[in-house]
Amino acid sequence: MALTRQTMTDEQRKSVALEYLKAFDRGGVTSDGGGILDLLADDAQVYFPKWGLATGKDEIARMFADVGDLVRVIRHDYATFNWVISGDMVVCEGTSRGEHRDGPWRAGDPEWGAGRFCDVFEIRDWLIHRCFIYLDPDYAGRDRERYPWLADRAAASVEERNVATVRTFLRLLEEGDIEAWMELWAEDADHHYPYGTEMFPRHLHGKEAIYDNWKAVPDRFAKRGFPLRDIWTDRRTGTVIARFDGDNVLKGGDGTYDNAYICVFSFDEAGRIREYWEYFDPIVAGTTFGLAEIRYLQKEPHEHA
C-alpha cells in the first residue's frame, strides 16, 4: 500500500470520484483524454455485484471489460447525488439510466428496478485505492421469477394491460375506427369464428386477412354498441375472456342487430392480440344479414324426440 504523501480536501476527493463516474459516461475516457484506470492506484480494489472483487489494474480492467460488454450506455444523474465524506472515505449515493444488452433501465421506472447505486471510495494522493459498488446488476429487470412479489406485480401489470386492450377493442368498434382497431393486433394474429358455419370464415390468419374481413363492418350500421357485461382473466397466461352484447342499429332503417358474445383473447409479449375466438349466435347473424333462412320444426307441447 502506498503511503499518503499529499493532503487532499473533501472537495478534491469528491472531484476524483466525480471524474471516475463521468468517465464511465464517456465510455471509459477521462476529461483530459486519459483512461479510467489512470484514476486508480496500482493496488486498487474494486468490487462489483455478481462479478466479485478485482485487485490491481489488470483484474479491474477485466472486470470493466466484462461489465462493459453488457452495459452499452450509462448516464449518471449528477444533480441528485448525495455525498458523505469522512477522511479518505467518500460515499456517493445516486441514480443512473442507460441501455443494457437486455434492455433499457432508468432509476425509478419501475421503483423496484435497477438504477439506484451507492459507491464507497477510499481516495488518497489523487488516486482511488478502493471502490466498492453496491447496486442491482439486473439492469433490464429480467430476474423476476425468483421473487414472488415481483412475479405477482408483473402478472398484475400484464393483466391490467390486457384488460385495457379488450376495453379499447370494444370502444374502437363502437367508434367504427377499424384502422386504429387493427393496431391492437399482432402481425401473425389468428382470428376464429368456431361457429361460423358456412356464413363466416372459421379461421383468419394475419392482420391483412383480419382487416379484409372487418373493414366494411362499421358501414353496415348507423349506430354501434358493445356494452361489456363480464370480464375474466387468467393471470398465469394473460388470457382475457369477455362477455358483451351487440346493440346495433342497421343503416337505412332496416332494423337492429342484437347478439350476445363471448370472446377469448390471447396476447403476445408486446400486448398485441395474438389469438382471438369469437362465440356468438350464428342464426341471429345469418338471418339479420340475409345469409341464411331458418325454419324451425315445431313440436307439440311436451312432445319428446
N, C-alpha and C positions, 0 to 999 in steps of 0.2 A: 504494500500500500504506500502510495506517495505521501510524503509529509506536506502539510499545509505551509505554503510559503507566502501566500498573498491574502490580505484581508479583503473580504467582499461584504458589501452592504446587502440588506434584504432585497432591495430593488435590483441590484446586479444579479443576484441569484435567480430572482424571478425572470429577468431578461434572458438568462441562459435557458431556463425551462421553456419560455415562450418561443425562443429561436428553434428549439428542438421540436416543439409541436407544429410550428409553422413550416418546418422543413418537410414534415410528413405531408402537409397540404400541397407542397410543391414537388411531390414525388421524390423526396429524399435529398433535396438540394437546399442549402442554407442561403441566407440573404446575400452573402458575398460570393456565391457560386461554388462553395465547397460542398463536401458530402456530409450527411448527417452523422457519420461515425466520427467526424472531426470534433464533435461536441462531447465525445465520451472519452474517459480515461482509458488507458490501455488495459487496465484490470477491472473495468466496469462490469457490473452485473445488471442484467435486465430480465425481468420476469413478465411473461405474457400468459394468460389463462389458456389451458389446453396445449400449450407448447412446452412450458416449463421455464427453467432458469438457464439463461445463457451467461457464460462468464468469459470475458475477453472479447476483443473486437471480431475475431474470426467467427466465434459462435453467435455473437449478436448479429453479424452480417447474415448468417444463415437463417436466423430467426426472422429478421426483417424481410429477407427474400421469400421465405415460406409464407409469411402473412401477406406480403405484397402480391403474391400470386393469386390470393383470394380477394383482397380489397383493391378494387380498381381505382376508386376515387374516394378521398376523405376530405371533409371540411370541418374544422373545429369552430365552435361558436364562442369566440374570444370575449365578446362583450358581456357574457353571462358567467364567466369563470369566477370561482371562489378560491381564494388563496389563504393558506395558513403557513407561516414561515417562522421557524424557530432554529436559530443557529444555522447549521448546514442543511437542515431538513426543510424541504419545500413540498407542500402538498397542494395539488391542483385538482379541484372538482369541477367538472364541466360536462358539456354535451357535444355531440357531433352528428353529422349526416353524411351520406355518401352512397356509393354503389359497390356492393359485394358481388362476387361471381354468381351467387344465387338470387340476387335481387337487391333493391334499394333499401335503405333504412334512414330514419330520421328520429331523433330523440323525442319521445312523447307521442309517437304515432306508430303503433299503439303505445299506451302508457307502460305496458309490461315489456315492451320490446327493447332492443339494443339502442345504444346511442348515449347512454349515461356512463361516465367513467370517473375514476379517481386515480391519479398518478402520484406516487410518493418518490421524491427525488432526494438524493444527497449530492450537493453541489459544493465543490471546493476548487480553488485555483482556476476558476472559469471553466471547469470541466464537470460533467455528470459522472459521478462514481457509482451511483445506484439509481435505478428507476424500476419500481415495481408497479405494474399496470393492472388495475382492477376494473374489469368490465365484463359484459356478456359477449363472448366471441361469436355467438349465433346471430350475426348481424341481420340476416334476412328473416329471422324468426321461424325457421323450419322445424326446430326441435320442440314440438308441442305435445306430441302424443304421450310422452313420459310424464307430463304434468297434468293431472286430471282437470285442474281448474282452467288451464289453457285450452285443453281439448274441448271442454264444455263451452267455453266462451267462443271458440272458433265455430263450433257446431251451431251455437245460437246465432252467431253473426250470419252464417250461411243460410240458416233457416229464415231469418228476418229478410235477408236479401231476396230469397226465392219467393217468399210470400208477397213481397213488394212487387216482384216481377209479374206474378199472376194478377195482382190488382191492376197493374199498368196494362197488362194484356187485355183485360176486360174493358178498361177505360178507353183505350185506343180503338177497340172495336166499336164501342158506343159512339166515339167521335168520327168513325169512318176513316181514320188515318192509317191506311194499310202500309204506307211507306215507313212510317215510324214504327208501326207494329212489327214489321219484318226485321227491324234491328234487334228485336228480342230473341231472334232465332240464331242457332249455331249454323254455320255453313253446311254441315253434313247432317242436319236435323232429320229426324224421321217423324212423320205425321200419320196417324192411324185413325180410320173410321172402322172399327171392328164389326159394326152392324150396318155397314154401308150398303149391303145387298148389291144390286146392280145399279143403284142410283148414284152412289158416291164412291170415289176411289178408295179402296181399302187401305192402300199404303202409298204415301208420297215420300220421296227421298230428296233431300237437298232444298235449299232456300228457293231456288228458281222454280221448282215444281210446286212448292207450297205457295209461292207468290202467284203463279199462274192460276191456281185453284181458288185463291181468295181475292184477287184484285178487283173483281167485278161485284163482289158480295155487297159492299156498302150501298151501291147504286140501286139495289133492289128495294131499299127501304126508305120511307120518309122519316122514320124515327127508329132508333135502335136503343134497346135497353137490355143489360145483362146483370141484373141485381144478384149479388153474391149472397148465398144462403148459409153455407157452411164451408169451412176450410180445415183440412187436416194435414199434418206434416209428419214425415219420418226424419228425425234429426240425424239418424245414423247414415242414411243415404242421400238426404237432401230432397227427397221426393215430396211433391205437394199434390194433394187431391182437393179439388174444388167442386162444390155443388152450387150451381147457379141456374137461374131461369133465363129464358129468352123472351122478352116482351117487345115485339117489333111490329111496326105499322108499315104495311106494304105501300109502295108508291102507286099513284093512280087510283086511290080509293078502293083497292082490291081486298081490303080486309087486313087481318093481322096474322102474324106467325108467332105462335106461342109454343114453346117447347121447354123441356127440362133437361139439364145436362149434368153429367158427372165427368170431369176431365182429370187426367193424370199427367202431371208434368215432371219430367226429369231434366236435370241441368248439367252442363259441363263445368269445369273448374272456373271459368270466367263468368259463370252465372247466366249463360245463354241457354235457351231451351234446346235440349238435345233430343228429347223424345216426348211425344205428345199423343195421348189416347183420348178420343172424344166419344163418349157414350150418350146417345140421345134416342128419341123415339123416331125411327125412320119412317113410320107410317104417317105421322103428322107432317114431317118434312116432305115426303113424296106427294101427298095429296094437296098440300098447300101450293107447291111449285109445279104441279101438273106432271110429276114424274111417275106417278103410279095411280091406279084406280083400285080401290079396296072394296070388296063385297064380303060382308060378314054372313056366315051361315047361322041363322037364328035357330035356337032350340027351344023347345017348350020348357017352361019353368020346372026346375027340379029334375030335368032330364039329364042323365049321365051317359057319358060315352061308354 
